[in-house]
């Protein structure tokens, strides 16, 4: 497995959208001040502590998840309205709809000892597919360092161009390593997964999704 340790996809505004089209994902380093990330994490920590573990192999029985982050922290709006993220999302999704909308916000905490999440494409939540049209973009903001050892998100570069392949070699997956303040963007058509933790590191993630509204067939 290839591990991203530097910043190979840190582009300017237009090039970030190009990276999504080419690779299916991109990383924006230093997108948010670390102090802002800590403030949001502090607001959400009591809710994470009180949240029960998820049920089922896909969600992970050592994983906590909850939604509605905008009403839980005044700091959340800055992440949802991040100018570079929104501009990049608009460049991809706005080509096929009149407007975009926020699908959800959720905080995720993955505890040690769980099983690897099955590789999947998040767009599969909708039973529709149109050639060349993207329905969803995920944005992940780490509250603690993402490393290959502690269960960083894995993406399969270029897999959005191979949607007819249900199974792709695990060796082609890239573990996205990044620090708090960075943002990972990936298409709903990109194959991705989260591996089980090898270290006792908490790894909550805020993940807003912007689905497109309809297909202009």
N, C-alpha and C positions, 0 to 999 in steps of 0.2 A: 504494500500500500504506500502510495506517495503522500507525504505530509507537507502541507504548506506551512513554512516557518517564517518566511519573509513576507513581502507585500507585492506579489507579482501582478495582482489585478487592481491595484490602486490607481485609478484613472481619474481624469477630469470628468465633468458632468456628462458631456455627450458620450465619452468613451465608456462610461459605466453602463449605459444602455447598450452600447455595442458589445461590451463584454458579456452581458446577459444573453444577447442574441447569439453570440459565438460560442460561449462556454456553458451557458445555462446558470451561471452564478457570478458574483463579484463580491469583493470585500472593500468596504470603505473604512480605512483606518482613521482613528482620531475624529470620528464623526460627532462625538459628543464628549464634553469634558468629563473626566473620571468622577469629579465631585457630583455632577448631576446624576450619574449612574448610581453612585453610592446613596444619594438622597432618595431616588426611586426605590432602590433595593430596601432601604430602611423602612419606607412606608409599607412595602409589601411583605416584609419579613413576618410580622405577626399573623398575617393571613396564611402565609405558607406554613407556619408552625401549627396552625389550627386545621389545616386542610388534610383530609384523609387520603390515603394512598389510592391510586387508580386501580381499576379492575380490568383484567384482560391482557392478552399477550401484546396487542398493538400499543395500547397506552402504557403498559408496563406496570407490574405490581409493586415496583419499588420507586414509582414516580408520583409526584404530586402535581396537580394542575388546577388552576382556577382562572376565571375570566372576569370581564368587566373592570379592567384596570383603570379606565378613565375616571370612574367614580370612586376609586380607592386611593388615588394619589393625584395631587395637583401637578406633580412633575411629569405625569404621563403624556400630557398634551404636546410637550416639546418633542417627544420621541415620535409620536404619530404624525406631527406636522413638520418633521425635519425637511428642510427645503431641498437638499440634494436627493434624499430618498424619494420624496414626492415627485420631483422633476423626472427622476429616472423611471419611476413607476408609470407616470403619465406618458412618457415616451414609448413605453412598451404596450401598455393596455389601452391607452387613449386612441390608438389608431383604429380600433374596432368598436368603439362605443362613444356615447355622448359625454359620459361622466364615469368616474370610478367611485367606489365606496369602500369603507372600512368593513371588512368581514367580521373580524374578531380581534381581541387582544387577550393574550393569556400569559400567565407566568408558569414556568415549569421548573421543578426541582427534581433532579435525578439522583437517587441515593445509590450507594455501592451495592453490588451483588445481583443486579437485575440481568435479564437476558437481553441480547441484542434485538433491537427493533427490526422487523422485516423491511428490507428496502422497498420503497414505494414512491409513487408520484402523487403529490397532494391534490392535483387536479382530478384524480379519479373519484373524488367525492361527488362529482357531477357526471351524470351519464350522457355526456355530449362531448363531441370532439370535432373541430373544424381545422383543416390543414392550414398551418401558418398563423393560427390565432391562439394567443395565450389568455387564460382565464384567471390566473392567480399569480401573485408574487408574494413570497414570504420574506419577512425581515426579522432577523434574530439579533438581539442585543445581549451579550453575555454579562452577567453580574459578577462572574469570577473568570479567571483565565481558562480559555478552551485549549486543551492539549489532547494529543492522541491517546495519552495514558488515562485521562480522566473522563473520556467519553465524548469528545468533541463531535459535532455533526459531521457526517460523511456525505459528500456529494459525488456523483459520477459525471465528470466534465463531458459535455457534448451529448449526454444521454437524452436531452430534450429533442435532439435530432434523430434519435433512435427509438421512437416511441412504440414501434412494432415489436421491439425486443423486450419481452417480459423479464427475462433474466439476463443480467450483464455480469461479467466476471468481477468478483469482489476485489481483485487486485487492481482494477481500474479506479476504485474509489479513492477520493482525496479527503483526508482528515483536515478540517479547517481550524487551524490554530490561530487564536486572536485574543486580545486583551480587552477588558472592559473599556468602553468608549468606541470600539469598532462596531460595525454593523455588517452582517452577512445578508446579502440579498440573493434569492434563488427563485427560479421560475417554478410554477406549479407542475410543469411537465418534466422537471429535472428529477432524476432518481436520487433519493436521499435516505439516510438512516441515522440512527444513534446507536452506538455500541454500548455494551455494559461497562460500568465503571471498574477500573482497576485500582483506583485510589479512593480514599474517603474524602472526596472533594464535592462540595455542593455546587450545582451548576444550573441555577435557575435562568430562564430565558424569557424575554418578552418577545412575542412573535405576532405582530399585526399582519393581516392579510388584506390585500386589495383585489377583490375579484372584479373582472369586467362585468358590465351589466347585461349585455345581450350580444348576439352575433348578427352582424348586418349582412346576412347571406343575400 
